[in-house]
Amino acid sequence: MTELFGIILAATFGAIFGSYATLFAYRLPRDESCFGRYFGQKSSCPSCGATIRTRDLIPLINWLVTLGRCSKCQHKIPRIHLFVELVTTALFVLGYLRFGFSQEFLLYAMISVGLVILTACDFTHRVFPQPILIFISMIGLASRVLQDGNVIDVIFSAAIGAILAAIFYQVFYKQSDKIFADQNHSLDYTKFILIAAVCFQLEMFLFYFFAVMLIFTVLLILEIPSKKNRNNFGYSLIVPFLWLTLFPPF
């Protein structure tokens, strides 16, 4: 009974944070204020401009009531918003089952929200917003310092990460013109690899880097990306990151 209550509580927090994550994922690529109804512009329908009422912002339940449409003009709400709320909720539940309500859960939850926002922004605009990258790196750095008790190991991991990130950039951008939409697109992915070096201990990061290189190599072999299909591939970086955070092999 206690575990069921914990799951419900984790899902509730996940849905709430997922609702705010949709706001960040929508506004950050557009350079709009992300402080919502209280400190910035109010949320509104992108089609008719009608202000979205607070009662219409209830996570997940609003989709059941409105069937994913604006209550004023019936314009379809992008499904990426539902994706963000559902995935964030699921990740919070998985985090609770893995860590319980602990310090590890808190750090994991904050990072997972940032990763979901990155995934959504990459899907819609092929960009990793810099504020979210900085946020994840700060949380990851704090987690490493708390875990290792010093910054020397973090600096060493970051140095190795910088070298391997440069290799990733050279191999998949300089030597291949099939994956990334442009240089900024590739640099965002390269920065994320460097952030992973800060978040993970060295052995874990090397395992992560190998997994990422393998995934991108397979994508090239299968010719999934092409000059006509330069889609977002941020999930190839983010899914292994989440998996190793939840289920580390070491």
N, C-alpha and C positions, 0 to 999 in steps of 0.2 A: 504493500500500500504506500509505503514511504517512497519507494522508487517510482511508482506511478505518479505520485504528486510531484516529484522532482522532474520527471519527464514533461509533465504538463507545464510546470513553471519555466523550465528551460525553453520549451516551445513558445510560450507566451513572450518571454524576453526576446527570443529569436525573431518572432513576427514583428515585434515593436522595432527592434533594430533594423530589421529588413525593410520596414516602411521608410525609415529615415535613409537607409542605404539607397532606395530608389530615387529619393530626392537628390542625393549626392551624385548618383550615377547619371541622372538626367541633366543636372545643372553644371557640374564641373567641366565637361567638355565644351559647354557653351559659355564658360566664364561668367556664369550668373552666381548671385549670392546663394549660399547653401544654408542660410540660417532660417529659412522657412517662414512660418506664420508669425513668429515672435519677434525676430530682429531684422528680417528682410522682406522681400516681396512675397505675397501669399501665393500658394500653389494654385494654378489655374489650368483649365483645359487648353491644350495647345491648338485646338481647332477653333473653338468659339470664344475663348478667353474668359469664360465664366469662372469665378473663384470657386475652388473646391471647398465645400463645407467640412468642418472638423469631423462631423459624424460620417462623412463619406471617405475619411482617411483611415478608418479602422482596418488594420492589416488583414488580408485574406478574406475576411467576412464581406468586405465591400465588393470583392469580385463575385461572390455568390449572390449578392443582392442586385448588383447592377449588370451582371453578366459581362463584365469587362468593357462597359460603355459609359460615356459621360452622361450624367443624369439630365443634362440640359439639352445637348444636341445629338446625343446617341452616337457620337463619334467613338470608334473603337480605341480603347486604351492600349498602348503597345504591350505586347505580351512579355517583353523583357522585364517589365515592372513586376508581373506575377512571378516570373522566374527568380528574380532577386529575393522576393519575400519568401517563396517556398524554399529556396536553397539555403538562405540564411537560417530559417527555422529548422531545417533538417540538420544543418551543421551545429547549431546550438544543442540539439538533442544528442547528436553523436558525441559532442564535446562533454556533455553531462555524463553520458554512459561511460566515457573513457576516463574522465578526470574527477567526476563528481563536482560539487560546488566548492572549488578550491582556487588557490592562486594560479595554478596551471590552467584551469578553466577560464579564468578572467583574461589571461594573456592570450590564450587560444581564441576566445570569442572576439576580442578586439582585432586580432590579425585576420580571422576568418571574414569578418565584416569588410575589412579593407580589400581582401582578395576577391570577394563577390563583387564589390564596386569596380575593381580593375577588370574583371571578366566582362561585366556589363558594358563598361566604357570601351573596351577593346572590340566587343561585338558590334556596337553601334557606331563608333567613331574611329576605330583602330588606333587607340591612344591609351596609354597608362598615365592618368593625371599625376603630375608631380607631387601635389599635396598628399595623395594617398601613398605614393611610394615613400615619401619622407615619414609619414605616420607609421607605416609597417616597419621601416628600418629602425625607428626609435623604439617601438615596442619590442622588436627582435633584439635590439642591442640591450635593452633593459633586462629581457629574459636571459640572455647569454651571461650578462654580468652577475645576475642573481644565481644562475646555475653554476658557473665556473668560479665565481668569486674573485676574478681578476679580468683585466682588459688585454693582457698580453696574448692570450689564446685568440681573442676576438680580432686583434690586429693581425696576427699571423694568418688566421682564416681569411680575413679581408684581403690580405696581400695575395694569397693563393687565388682567391676569388677574382681579383682584378686581372690576373694572368689568364685564367680560364675564360672569363667573360670576354676578354680581348680575342681569344681563340674562337669563341662562338661567333663573335662579330665578323672576324675574318673569314671563317668558313661559310657562314650562312648569309652574309650580306655581300662581302667583297668578292667571294668566289662563286656565288650563285645569285642570279637575278630573278629567281622564281618564287621566293617566299614572301618578301616584305614589300609593302606598298611603297615605302620610301625610306630614307635614311633615319628619320625620326622614329619611324615604326620599329626599325631594328635596334635603335639606341634604347628605346623603352624596354625592350626585351633584355638587352644587355645589362641595363641598370638593375633589372629584377634579379638576374643571376648574381650580380654583386651583392644585392640585398640578402639573397639566400645564403651567401657566404658569411654574412654577419649573423643571421638568425640561427644557422646550424653549426654544430661542432664540425671540425674538419672532416672526420670520417664520414659523417652524414652528408656533408656538402658534396664530397667527391662522389658518393653514391647518387645524390640528386643530379649532379652535373652529368654523370654517365647516362642516367635515365632520360634527361632532356635531350642530350645529343643523339641518343638512340631513337627517340620519338621523331625528332626532326629529320634524321637520316631516313627513317622509314617513310616519312611523308614525301621526301624527295624521290626515293626509289619507286614509290607507287604513283608518282607524278600527280599527287593530289593538288598541290599548288602549281600554278602556271602563270604566264604573263596575263592571261585573261581572268584568272581566278586568284587574286591576291587577297585572300580572306584573312580574318583574324585567327591567329594561332596561339593566343595567350593562354588558352586552356592547357596547352602542352607544357607550359611552365607552372601553371597554378595547380592543376590536379596533382602532379607528383609532390608539390610542396605541401598541400593539404594532407595527402596520404602519409607522407613521412612524419608530419607533425602529429597525426593521430596514432599511427602504427609504426614507430621507428624500428628498423631491423636491428639496431645496435643498442 
